[in-house]
């Protein structure tokens, strides 16, 4: 992420954590679930399973709704991760049940970012994309969908790419 000082890395991680927590809460509100601390929110697997069921509109299957011991928590998280990889076809790299149960914030943030990419950005933010540049057989890429969304949200600004258009800070 950042190549700056440790303080800058912590600031960036805190911003990510707040943003991703907000996204999770937005998704989970249909189940009346509120997540306060993302680093601990998924440690028993129950909220992660609820999030996956909301995002995928599918059932994960049977799981322990009130896990008390470590093995039950690991089993719930394993079911959620298996569902993500096998049923939803989302590639997860370098994350296992122990990383979520322990918890490892950096890997949890990576997991949530992967879910955002798959369910939010890759699906075009739920908006119509009329840009011919995004008209491909597979549909728009995540970057194309994000660019189309930014154009829609900032109609009075010129947004042609996700790199140099942001350098002056005006679009932020």
Secondary structure by P-SEA (a helix, b strand, c coil): cccccaaaaaaaaaaaaaaaaaaaaaaaccccccccccccccccaaaaaaaaaaaacccccccccccccaaaaaaaaaaaaaaaccccccccccccaaaaaaccaaaaaaaaaaaaaacccccccccccccccccccccccaaaaaaaaaaaaccccccccccccccccccc
